Amino acid sequence: MGIILSIVIGCLAGFCAGKLMKGGGFGLIMNLILGLFGGVLGGWLFSFFGIEWGGLLGQLGTAIVGAVVILWVASLLKK
């Protein structure tokens, strides 16, 4: 159940990050995929800085931050 929940959180984070980013990101499917990687990146970034959020909302927040970072970097590379 942990893997499925992580995938759902990553996809939700990608959707939210696409809505937060100016221009809507890269489309729904690509935002969802980038959200999956954003969850991993967000977890790594937060552990690097010693920040720890617990619970489902903490995981979602971490994944959204990571997805926004990935979408931001991807938009820089797209130009």
C-alpha positions as protocol buffer text, in pm:
chain_id: "A"
residue {
  index: 1
  type: MET
  ca { x: 0 y: 0 z: 0 }
}
residue {
  index: 2
  type: GLY
  ca { x: 296 y: 234 z: 61 }
}
residue {
  index: 3
  type: ILE
  ca { x: 406 y: 238 z: -303 }
}
residue {
  index: 4
  type: ILE
  ca { x: 56 y: 306 z: -432 }
}
residue {
  index: 5
  type: LEU
  ca { x: 7 y: 589 z: -183 }
}
residue {
  index: 6
  type: SER
  ca { x: 343 y: 737 z: -282 }
}
residue {
  index: 7
  type: ILE
  ca { x: 242 y: 730 z: -649 }
}
residue {
  index: 8
  type: VAL
  ca { x: -90 y: 896 z: -572 }
}
residue {
  index: 9
  type: ILE
  ca { x: 80 y: 1165 z: -362 }
}
residue {
  index: 10
  type: GLY
  ca { x: 338 y: 1225 z: -636 }
}
residue {
  index: 11
  type: CYS
  ca { x: 71 y: 1262 z: -902 }
}
residue {
  index: 12
  type: LEU
  ca { x: -132 y: 1496 z: -683 }
}
residue {
  index: 13
  type: ALA
  ca { x: 183 y: 1698 z: -614 }
}
residue {
  index: 14
  type: GLY
  ca { x: 253 y: 1724 z: -987 }
}
residue {
  index: 15
  type: PHE
  ca { x: -100 y: 1846 z: -1049 }
}
residue {
  index: 16
  type: CYS
  ca { x: -74 y: 2107 z: -770 }
}
residue {
  index: 17
  type: ALA
  ca { x: 271 y: 2218 z: -885 }
}
residue {
  index: 18
  type: GLY
  ca { x: 140 y: 2263 z: -1239 }
}
residue {
  index: 19
  type: LYS
  ca { x: -134 y: 2489 z: -1103 }
}
residue {
  index: 20
  type: LEU
  ca { x: 115 y: 2686 z: -891 }
}
residue {
  index: 21
  type: MET
  ca { x: 365 y: 2745 z: -1170 }
}
residue {
  index: 22
  type: LYS
  ca { x: 305 y: 3035 z: -1405 }
}
residue {
  index: 23
  type: GLY
  ca { x: 200 y: 2897 z: -1742 }
}
residue {
  index: 24
  type: GLY
  ca { x: 65 y: 2568 z: -1604 }
}
residue {
  index: 25
  type: GLY
  ca { x: 381 y: 2363 z: -1646 }
}
residue {
  index: 26
  type: PHE
  ca { x: 403 y: 2106 z: -1926 }
}
residue {
  index: 27
  type: GLY
  ca { x: 53 y: 1963 z: -1948 }
}
residue {
  index: 28
  type: LEU
  ca { x: -131 y: 1729 z: -1718 }
}
residue {
  index: 29
  type: ILE
  ca { x: 47 y: 1401 z: -1795 }
}
residue {
  index: 30
  type: MET
  ca { x: 397 y: 1547 z: -1785 }
}
residue {
  index: 31
  type: ASN
  ca { x: 318 y: 1737 z: -1463 }
}
residue {
  index: 32
  type: LEU
  ca { x: 202 y: 1411 z: -1303 }
}
residue {
  index: 33
  type: ILE
  ca { x: 521 y: 1234 z: -1408 }
}
residue {
  index: 34
  type: LEU
  ca { x: 737 y: 1521 z: -1287 }
}
residue {
  index: 35
  type: GLY
  ca { x: 540 y: 1515 z: -961 }
}
residue {
  index: 36
  type: LEU
  ca { x: 651 y: 1157 z: -901 }
}
residue {
  index: 37
  type: PHE
  ca { x: 1014 y: 1260 z: -933 }
}
residue {
  index: 38
  type: GLY
  ca { x: 937 y: 1574 z: -733 }
}
residue {
  index: 39
  type: GLY
  ca { x: 836 y: 1364 z: -436 }
}
residue {
  index: 40
  type: VAL
  ca { x: 1177 y: 1199 z: -434 }
}
residue {
  index: 41
  type: LEU
  ca { x: 1358 y: 1530 z: -485 }
}
residue {
  index: 42
  type: GLY
  ca { x: 1152 y: 1704 z: -216 }
}
residue {
  index: 43
  type: GLY
  ca { x: 1228 y: 1429 z: 33 }
}
residue {
  index: 44
  type: TRP
  ca { x: 1598 y: 1454 z: -44 }
}
residue {
  index: 45
  type: LEU
  ca { x: 1602 y: 1835 z: -22 }
}
residue {
  index: 46
  type: PHE
  ca { x: 1416 y: 1842 z: 306 }
}
residue {
  index: 47
  type: SER
  ca { x: 1639 y: 1576 z: 463 }
}
residue {
  index: 48
  type: PHE
  ca { x: 1945 y: 1768 z: 337 }
}
residue {
  index: 49
  type: PHE
  ca { x: 1828 y: 2078 z: 522 }
}
residue {
  index: 50
  type: GLY
  ca { x: 1711 y: 1882 z: 826 }
}
residue {
  index: 51
  type: ILE
  ca { x: 1342 y: 1962 z: 775 }
}
residue {
  index: 52
  type: GLU
  ca { x: 1097 y: 1687 z: 863 }
}
residue {
  index: 53
  type: TRP
  ca { x: 723 y: 1697 z: 799 }
}
residue {
  index: 54
  type: GLY
  ca { x: 518 y: 1407 z: 920 }
}
residue {
  index: 55
  type: GLY
  ca { x: 190 y: 1260 z: 811 }
}
residue {
  index: 56
  type: LEU
  ca { x: 7 y: 1258 z: 483 }
}
residue {
  index: 57
  type: LEU
  ca { x: -5 y: 1637 z: 451 }
}
residue {
  index: 58
  type: GLY
  ca { x: 366 y: 1658 z: 522 }
}
residue {
  index: 59
  type: GLN
  ca { x: 440 y: 1408 z: 248 }
}
residue {
  index: 60
  type: LEU
  ca { x: 216 y: 1599 z: 9 }
}
residue {
  index: 61
  type: GLY
  ca { x: 382 y: 1931 z: 98 }
}
residue {
  index: 62
  type: THR
  ca { x: 727 y: 1783 z: 51 }
}
residue {
  index: 63
  type: ALA
  ca { x: 629 y: 1636 z: -285 }
}
residue {
  index: 64
  type: ILE
  ca { x: 476 y: 1966 z: -400 }
}
residue {
  index: 65
  type: VAL
  ca { x: 794 y: 2156 z: -313 }
}
residue {
  index: 66
  type: GLY
  ca { x: 1002 y: 1901 z: -503 }
}
residue {
  index: 67
  type: ALA
  ca { x: 767 y: 1907 z: -802 }
}
residue {
  index: 68
  type: VAL
  ca { x: 775 y: 2288 z: -816 }
}
residue {
  index: 69
  type: VAL
  ca { x: 1156 y: 2277 z: -815 }
}
residue {
  index: 70
  type: ILE
  ca { x: 1159 y: 2019 z: -1096 }
}
residue {
  index: 71
  type: LEU
  ca { x: 903 y: 2214 z: -1302 }
}
residue {
  index: 72
  type: TRP
  ca { x: 1102 y: 2533 z: -1250 }
}
residue {
  index: 73
  type: VAL
  ca { x: 1428 y: 2368 z: -1366 }
}
residue {
  index: 74
  type: ALA
  ca { x: 1248 y: 2200 z: -1657 }
}
residue {
  index: 75
  type: SER
  ca { x: 1101 y: 2536 z: -1766 }
}
residue {
  index: 76
  type: LEU
  ca { x: 1451 y: 2686 z: -1763 }
}
residue {
  index: 77
  type: LEU
  ca { x: 1579 y: 2404 z: -1983 }
}
residue {
  index: 78
  type: LYS
  ca { x: 1280 y: 2436 z: -2217 }
}
residue {
  index: 79
  type: LYS
  ca { x: 1368 y: 2795 z: -2311 }
}
